[in-house]
Amino acid sequence: MSGNQPTILVFDSGVGGLTVLGPIRQARPDAHYVYLGDTACFPYGELPEQTLIDRVTTVITTAAERFKPDLIVIACHTASTLVLPELRARLAIPIIGTVPAIKPAAEQSKSKLITVLATEGTVKRDYTAGLIRDYAGDCEVTLVSAHYLAGYAEAVLRGEKIDDAAILKEITPAFVTKSGRTTDCIVLACTHYPLLLDGFERLAPWPVTWIDPAPAIARRVVQLLGEAAMDAITPEAGIALLTQNSSWTPALKRAFADFGLVQQ
């Protein structure tokens, strides 16, 4: 599909990309959406770098050949901080990545204590270090590698229950007190994490601003594809594919349906 109703492919290691799809869909409700979750290789955070590059490149190029998207969104920080150059070299269509929102966090912080809550892969990337160096020179930045949060988000969308204590253990290191100052901005540097935001806010030891990159990505989509036509007709439901079909549960199907997607 092209023209006024483009096809947009949204890719993630699992279900986290739904948090990015939501604002994009609000901005371009007329687009046709294909969601692809690589659940067969989830989680990405601890994969060797070359393994991740090869995997994502293969999955994305195959999907691009099949669906002929007008734009691709890599709704995964771990993948985006590593594979964008390779993908852009192979595909002659716009590709939007998702990277830690360190710049807006540094701009908004009053205490100048900010935290990047991320997967192990994103925490150790040179790309992340470069963002801190370039945009947060006046801040003290705490990098927190959350080993289980992405998995917890996947489980919640499948209809499972996660104990508050388990979530609190993961986010507690993100809250820092130093010389009378406290962390006031936390970067959600994994697209899975906003799925747990209600719990984060309820369990946080003090209020903070949680920085979600999704609204900025939606704005970038509009910059590249243009605004939806005023008389645009919303197409039929988009499609969702998971590379491991056993990942589907009734609860997950309902969650995808809430985002206008049906299992294929």
MIDONU-467195 format. One record per residue (C-alpha): residue number from 1; residue in one letter; chain; x, y, z. Coordinates in Angstrom, 2 decimals. Last residue first. Example, Ala and Ser with C-alpha at 12.3 -4.5 7.8 and 13.67 -1.06 7.14 Angstrom:
2
+-----+------+------+---------+---------+---------+
! pos ! code ! unit !      px !      py !      pz !
+-----+------+------+---------+---------+---------+
!   2 !    S !    A !   13.67 !   -1.06 !    7.14 !
!   1 !    A !    A !   12.30 !   -4.50 !    7.80 !
+-----+------+------+---------+---------+---------+
//
This chain:
264
+-----+------+------+---------+---------+---------+
! pos ! code ! unit !      px !      py !      pz !
+-----+------+------+---------+---------+---------+
! 264 !    Q !    A !   -1.61 !  -13.92 !   11.12 !
! 263 !    Q !    A !   -2.84 !  -12.58 !   14.41 !
! 262 !    V !    A !   -5.01 !   -9.48 !   14.34 !
! 261 !    L !    A !   -3.96 !   -5.91 !   15.02 !
! 260 !    G !    A !   -5.92 !   -2.79 !   15.90 !
! 259 !    F !    A !   -3.95 !   -1.94 !   19.03 !
! 258 !    D !    A !   -6.65 !   -3.34 !   21.32 !
! 257 !    A !    A !   -6.62 !   -6.43 !   19.09 !
! 256 !    F !    A !   -2.97 !   -6.95 !   20.03 !
! 255 !    A !    A !   -3.93 !   -7.06 !   23.71 !
! 254 !    R !    A !   -6.81 !   -9.43 !   23.00 !
! 253 !    K !    A !   -4.49 !  -11.79 !   21.13 !
! 252 !    L !    A !   -2.07 !  -11.62 !   24.05 !
! 251 !    A !    A !   -4.79 !  -12.57 !   26.52 !
! 250 !    P !    A !   -5.87 !  -15.54 !   24.36 !
! 249 !    T !    A !   -2.25 !  -16.72 !   24.22 !
! 248 !    W !    A !    0.23 !  -16.49 !   21.35 !
! 247 !    S !    A !    3.90 !  -17.17 !   22.09 !
! 246 !    S !    A !    3.59 !  -20.68 !   20.65 !
! 245 !    N !    A !    3.70 !  -19.02 !   17.23 !
! 244 !    Q !    A !    7.39 !  -18.21 !   17.56 !
! 243 !    T !    A !    8.31 !  -15.68 !   14.89 !
! 242 !    L !    A !    5.37 !  -13.54 !   15.96 !
! 241 !    L !    A !    3.20 !  -11.93 !   13.30 !
! 240 !    A !    A !    0.62 !   -9.19 !   13.68 !
! 239 !    I !    A !   -1.67 !   -7.85 !   11.00 !
! 238 !    G !    A !   -3.45 !   -4.53 !   10.69 !
! 237 !    A !    A !   -7.18 !   -4.23 !   11.03 !
! 236 !    E !    A !   -9.11 !   -2.87 !    8.06 !
! 235 !    P !    A !   -8.19 !    0.51 !    6.71 !
! 234 !    T !    A !   -9.06 !    3.84 !    8.35 !
! 233 !    I !    A !  -10.49 !    6.06 !    5.65 !
! 232 !    A !    A !   -8.65 !    9.29 !    5.02 !
! 231 !    D !    A !  -10.85 !   12.36 !    4.55 !
! 230 !    M !    A !   -8.51 !   14.69 !    6.43 !
! 229 !    A !    A !   -5.50 !   13.07 !    4.79 !
! 228 !    A !    A !   -3.01 !   11.74 !    7.32 !
! 227 !    E !    A !   -0.01 !   14.00 !    7.77 !
! 226 !    G !    A !    3.25 !   13.41 !    5.95 !
! 225 !    L !    A !    5.28 !   10.26 !    5.48 !
! 224 !    L !    A !    8.71 !   11.31 !    6.75 !
! 223 !    Q !    A !    7.77 !   14.08 !    9.17 !
! 222 !    V !    A !    4.69 !   12.12 !   10.26 !
! 221 !    V !    A !    6.86 !    9.12 !   11.14 !
! 220 !    R !    A !    9.23 !   11.42 !   13.03 !
! 219 !    R !    A !    6.36 !   12.71 !   15.16 !
! 218 !    A !    A !    5.38 !    9.14 !   15.99 !
! 217 !    I !    A !    8.96 !    8.42 !   17.02 !
! 216 !    A !    A !    8.95 !   11.44 !   19.33 !
! 215 !    P !    A !    5.73 !   10.21 !   20.98 !
! 214 !    A !    A !    7.26 !    6.73 !   21.49 !
! 213 !    P !    A !   10.47 !    7.74 !   23.25 !
! 212 !    D !    A !    9.06 !    7.37 !   26.80 !
! 211 !    I !    A !   10.70 !    9.45 !   29.55 !
! 210 !    W !    A !    9.38 !    8.70 !   33.04 !
! 209 !    T !    A !    9.31 !   11.88 !   35.11 !
! 208 !    V !    A !    9.83 !   11.06 !   38.78 !
! 207 !    P !    A !    7.66 !   10.75 !   41.88 !
! 206 !    W !    A !    9.26 !    9.17 !   44.97 !
! 205 !    P !    A !    9.89 !    5.60 !   46.19 !
! 204 !    A !    A !    8.37 !    4.31 !   42.94 !
! 203 !    L !    A !    5.93 !    1.43 !   43.41 !
! 202 !    R !    A !    2.77 !    3.03 !   42.02 !
! 201 !    E !    A !    4.53 !    4.81 !   39.19 !
! 200 !    F !    A !    6.47 !    1.72 !   38.17 !
! 199 !    G !    A !    3.33 !   -0.43 !   38.37 !
! 198 !    D !    A !    1.40 !    1.86 !   36.04 !
! 197 !    L !    A !    4.45 !    1.99 !   33.77 !
! 196 !    L !    A !    4.63 !   -1.77 !   33.18 !
! 195 !    L !    A !    3.76 !   -1.66 !   29.47 !
! 194 !    P !    A !    5.99 !    1.41 !   29.32 !
! 193 !    Y !    A !    8.94 !   -0.96 !   29.95 !
! 192 !    H !    A !    8.67 !   -3.09 !   26.82 !
! 191 !    T !    A !    9.99 !   -0.33 !   24.58 !
! 190 !    C !    A !   13.33 !   -0.46 !   26.34 !
! 189 !    A !    A !   15.24 !    2.68 !   27.29 !
! 188 !    L !    A !   12.59 !    4.06 !   29.65 !
! 187 !    V !    A !   14.64 !    7.10 !   30.63 !
! 186 !    I !    A !   14.18 !    8.06 !   34.27 !
! 185 !    C !    A !   13.99 !   11.73 !   35.28 !
! 184 !    D !    A !   13.97 !   13.18 !   38.84 !
! 183 !    T !    A !   16.77 !   11.31 !   40.57 !
! 182 !    T !    A !   17.32 !   12.86 !   43.97 !
! 181 !    R !    A !   19.42 !   15.72 !   45.29 !
! 180 !    G !    A !   20.51 !   16.33 !   48.88 !
! 179 !    S !    A !   24.12 !   15.48 !   48.14 !
! 178 !    K !    A !   23.18 !   12.33 !   46.25 !
! 177 !    T !    A !   20.03 !   10.22 !   46.25 !
! 176 !    V !    A !   19.50 !    7.72 !   43.43 !
! 175 !    F !    A !   16.41 !    5.92 !   42.20 !
! 174 !    A !    A !   17.19 !    3.67 !   39.23 !
! 173 !    P !    A !   18.60 !    0.99 !   41.54 !
! 172 !    T !    A !   15.02 !    0.38 !   42.82 !
! 171 !    I !    A !   13.59 !   -0.44 !   39.38 !
! 170 !    E !    A !   14.35 !   -4.17 !   39.17 !
! 169 !    K !    A !   13.67 !   -5.00 !   42.83 !
! 168 !    L !    A !   10.39 !   -3.10 !   42.64 !
! 167 !    I !    A !    9.24 !   -5.25 !   39.73 !
! 166 !    A !    A !    9.88 !   -8.49 !   41.62 !
! 165 !    A !    A !    8.29 !   -7.16 !   44.79 !
! 164 !    D !    A !    5.17 !   -6.14 !   42.89 !
! 163 !    D !    A !    4.59 !   -9.76 !   41.92 !
! 162 !    I !    A !    4.01 !  -10.50 !   38.26 !
! 161 !    K !    A !    0.68 !  -11.98 !   37.13 !
! 160 !    E !    A !    0.31 !  -13.69 !   33.75 !
! 159 !    G !    A !   -2.12 !  -12.69 !   31.00 !
! 158 !    R !    A !    0.18 !  -12.96 !   27.99 !
! 157 !    L !    A !    0.54 !   -9.18 !   28.14 !
! 156 !    V !    A !    1.82 !   -9.51 !   31.70 !
! 155 !    A !    A !    4.34 !  -12.18 !   30.70 !
! 154 !    E !    A !    5.85 !  -10.06 !   27.93 !
! 153 !    A !    A !    6.16 !   -7.15 !   30.34 !
! 152 !    Y !    A !    7.84 !   -9.39 !   32.93 !
! 151 !    G !    A !   10.28 !  -10.60 !   30.29 !
! 150 !    A !    A !   11.22 !   -7.02 !   29.47 !
! 149 !    L !    A !   11.64 !   -6.29 !   33.18 !
! 148 !    Y !    A !   13.94 !   -9.24 !   33.94 !
! 147 !    H !    A !   17.57 !   -8.18 !   33.59 !
! 146 !    A !    A !   17.21 !   -4.47 !   34.25 !
! 145 !    S !    A !   20.61 !   -2.93 !   33.52 !
! 144 !    V !    A !   20.67 !    0.44 !   35.25 !
! 143 !    L !    A !   22.88 !    3.23 !   33.96 !
! 142 !    T !    A !   23.04 !    6.21 !   36.32 !
! 141 !    V !    A !   23.74 !    9.55 !   34.68 !
! 140 !    E !    A !   25.13 !   12.54 !   36.53 !
! 139 !    C !    A !   24.11 !   15.50 !   34.44 !
! 138 !    D !    A !   25.86 !   18.51 !   32.88 !
! 137 !    G !    A !   27.38 !   16.46 !   30.06 !
! 136 !    A !    A !   24.03 !   14.92 !   29.25 !
! 135 !    Y !    A !   23.69 !   15.46 !   25.50 !
! 134 !    D !    A !   26.90 !   14.50 !   23.70 !
! 133 !    R !    A !   28.61 !   12.33 !   26.31 !
! 132 !    I !    A !   25.40 !   10.61 !   27.37 !
! 131 !    L !    A !   24.42 !    9.99 !   23.77 !
! 130 !    G !    A !   27.90 !    8.63 !   23.04 !
! 129 !    A !    A !   27.74 !    6.21 !   25.95 !
! 128 !    T !    A !   24.45 !    4.90 !   24.58 !
! 127 !    Y !    A !   25.98 !    4.35 !   21.14 !
! 126 !    D !    A !   28.99 !    2.63 !   22.71 !
! 125 !    R !    A !   26.52 !   -0.02 !   23.84 !
! 124 !    K !    A !   26.85 !   -1.48 !   27.36 !
! 123 !    V !    A !   23.52 !   -0.26 !   28.73 !
! 122 !    T !    A !   21.62 !   -1.12 !   25.55 !
! 121 !    G !    A !   22.74 !   -4.76 !   25.63 !
! 120 !    E !    A !   22.07 !   -5.18 !   29.36 !
! 119 !    T !    A !   18.52 !   -3.98 !   28.90 !
! 118 !    A !    A !   17.55 !   -0.48 !   29.93 !
! 117 !    L !    A !   16.71 !    2.01 !   32.67 !
! 116 !    V !    A !   18.73 !    5.16 !   31.98 !
! 115 !    T !    A !   18.79 !    7.29 !   35.10 !
! 114 !    I !    A !   18.98 !   11.03 !   35.63 !
! 113 !    L !    A !   20.45 !   13.21 !   38.37 !
! 112 !    K !    A !   20.66 !   16.76 !   37.11 !
! 111 !    S !    A !   18.28 !   17.83 !   39.91 !
! 110 !    K !    A !   16.21 !   19.90 !   37.48 !
! 109 !    S !    A !   15.97 !   17.32 !   34.75 !
! 108 !    Q !    A !   14.01 !   18.30 !   31.65 !
! 107 !    E !    A !   16.90 !   18.94 !   29.27 !
! 106 !    A !    A !   18.85 !   15.91 !   30.47 !
! 105 !    A !    A !   15.80 !   13.69 !   30.02 !
! 104 !    P !    A !   15.13 !   15.16 !   26.58 !
! 103 !    K !    A !   18.70 !   14.31 !   25.47 !
! 102 !    I !    A !   18.81 !   10.85 !   27.03 !
! 101 !    A !    A !   15.83 !    9.44 !   25.14 !
! 100 !    P !    A !   17.52 !    6.06 !   24.61 !
!  99 !    V !    A !   17.32 !    5.05 !   20.93 !
!  98 !    T !    A !   14.47 !    3.76 !   18.79 !
!  97 !    G !    A !   15.21 !    3.52 !   15.08 !
!  96 !    I !    A !   13.33 !    4.86 !   12.08 !
!  95 !    I !    A !   14.00 !    3.26 !    8.71 !
!  94 !    P !    A !   13.11 !    5.05 !    5.47 !
!  93 !    I !    A !   13.24 !    2.84 !    2.38 !
!  92 !    A !    A !   16.21 !    1.80 !    0.21 !
!  91 !    L !    A !   17.08 !   -1.26 !    2.25 !
!  90 !    R !    A !   20.51 !   -2.89 !    2.52 !
!  89 !    A !    A !   22.72 !   -0.02 !    3.70 !
!  88 !    R !    A !   19.96 !    1.23 !    5.96 !
!  87 !    L !    A !   19.75 !   -2.19 !    7.59 !
!  86 !    E !    A !   23.48 !   -2.39 !    8.26 !
!  85 !    P !    A !   23.67 !    1.13 !    9.68 !
!  84 !    L !    A !   20.58 !    0.54 !   11.88 !
!  83 !    V !    A !   21.87 !   -2.68 !   13.49 !
!  82 !    L !    A !   23.49 !   -1.72 !   16.79 !
!  81 !    T !    A !   21.71 !    0.93 !   18.84 !
!  80 !    S !    A !   18.48 !    0.05 !   17.05 !
!  79 !    A !    A !   18.53 !   -3.61 !   18.08 !
!  78 !    T !    A !   18.79 !   -3.00 !   21.81 !
!  77 !    H !    A !   16.48 !    0.00 !   21.65 !
!  76 !    C !    A !   13.65 !   -1.91 !   19.98 !
!  75 !    A !    A !   10.81 !   -0.37 !   17.98 !
!  74 !    I !    A !   12.66 !   -0.63 !   14.68 !
!  73 !    V !    A !   10.16 !    1.35 !   12.61 !
!  72 !    I !    A !   10.05 !    0.58 !    8.90 !
!  71 !    L !    A !    8.57 !    2.83 !    6.21 !
!  70 !    D !    A !    6.84 !    2.36 !    2.86 !
!  69 !    P !    A !    6.48 !   -1.34 !    3.54 !
!  68 !    K !    A !    6.74 !   -3.94 !    0.75 !
!  67 !    F !    A !    5.11 !   -6.75 !    2.79 !
!  66 !    R !    A !    7.06 !   -9.81 !    1.70 !
!  65 !    E !    A !   10.39 !   -8.31 !    0.64 !
!  64 !    A !    A !   10.40 !   -6.05 !    3.71 !
!  63 !    A !    A !    9.67 !   -9.04 !    5.96 !
!  62 !    T !    A !   12.68 !  -10.93 !    4.60 !
!  61 !    T !    A !   14.88 !   -7.85 !    4.98 !
!  60 !    I !    A !   13.71 !   -7.42 !    8.57 !
!  59 !    V !    A !   14.23 !  -11.02 !    9.69 !
!  58 !    T !    A !   17.67 !  -11.36 !    8.07 !
!  57 !    T !    A !   18.98 !   -8.02 !    9.32 !
!  56 !    V !    A !   17.64 !   -8.67 !   12.80 !
!  55 !    R !    A !   19.34 !  -12.06 !   13.05 !
!  54 !    D !    A !   22.68 !  -11.07 !   11.57 !
!  53 !    I !    A !   23.03 !   -7.96 !   13.71 !
!  52 !    L !    A !   21.96 !   -9.81 !   16.85 !
!  51 !    T !    A !   24.42 !  -12.65 !   16.30 !
!  50 !    Q !    A !   27.12 !  -10.08 !   15.61 !
!  49 !    E !    A !   26.43 !   -8.33 !   18.92 !
!  48 !    P !    A !   26.24 !  -11.40 !   21.13 !
!  47 !    L !    A !   22.69 !  -11.79 !   22.53 !
!  46 !    E !    A !   22.05 !  -10.59 !   26.11 !
!  45 !    G !    A !   19.50 !   -7.84 !   25.50 !
!  44 !    Y !    A !   17.72 !   -9.52 !   22.58 !
!  43 !    P !    A !   15.23 !  -11.43 !   24.72 !
!  42 !    F !    A !   13.58 !  -12.97 !   22.74 !
!  41 !    C !    A !   14.94 !  -14.99 !   19.81 !
!  40 !    A !    A !   11.76 !  -16.88 !   18.79 !
!  39 !    T !    A !    9.72 !  -13.88 !   19.96 !
!  38 !    D !    A !   10.86 !  -11.84 !   16.97 !
!  37 !    G !    A !    7.78 !   -9.61 !   16.96 !
!  36 !    L !    A !    6.52 !   -8.28 !   13.62 !
!  35 !    Y !    A !    3.68 !   -5.77 !   13.42 !
!  34 !    V !    A !    2.28 !   -4.87 !    9.99 !
!  33 !    Y !    A !    0.21 !   -1.74 !    9.86 !
!  32 !    H !    A !   -1.81 !   -0.16 !    7.04 !
!  31 !    A !    A !   -1.93 !    3.59 !    7.47 !
!  30 !    D !    A !   -5.10 !    5.69 !    7.89 !
!  29 !    P !    A !   -4.73 !    6.13 !   11.64 !
!  28 !    R !    A !   -1.47 !    8.03 !   11.05 !
!  27 !    A !    A !   -0.77 !   10.03 !   14.22 !
!  26 !    Q !    A !   -2.86 !    7.82 !   16.49 !
!  25 !    R !    A !   -1.33 !    4.75 !   14.87 !
!  24 !    I !    A !    2.15 !    6.10 !   15.53 !
!  23 !    P !    A !    1.23 !    6.77 !   19.18 !
!  22 !    G !    A !    0.10 !    3.14 !   19.68 !
!  21 !    L !    A !    2.78 !    1.47 !   17.57 !
!  20 !    V !    A !    5.51 !    2.61 !   19.94 !
!  19 !    T !    A !    4.02 !    0.94 !   23.01 !
!  18 !    L !    A !    3.14 !   -2.04 !   20.80 !
!  17 !    G !    A !    6.85 !   -2.39 !   20.10 !
!  16 !    G !    A !    7.26 !   -4.03 !   23.48 !
!  15 !    V !    A !    5.55 !   -7.22 !   22.29 !
!  14 !    G !    A !    8.62 !   -9.19 !   21.30 !
!  13 !    S !    A !   12.04 !   -8.49 !   19.79 !
!  12 !    D !    A !   10.50 !   -5.53 !   18.00 !
!  11 !    F !    A !    9.44 !   -4.50 !   14.49 !
!  10 !    V !    A !    6.83 !   -2.07 !   13.20 !
!   9 !    L !    A !    6.21 !   -2.19 !    9.45 !
!   8 !    I !    A !    4.26 !    0.76 !    8.08 !
!   7 !    T !    A !    2.25 !    0.48 !    4.87 !
!   6 !    P !    A !    1.22 !    3.82 !    3.47 !
!   5 !    Q !    A !   -2.34 !    5.04 !    2.97 !
!   4 !    N !    A !   -2.06 !    8.40 !    1.22 !
!   3 !    G !    A !    0.29 !    7.01 !   -1.40 !
!   2 !    S !    A !    1.35 !    3.44 !   -0.81 !
!   1 !    M !    A !    0.00 !    0.00 !    0.00 !
+-----+------+------+---------+---------+---------+
//
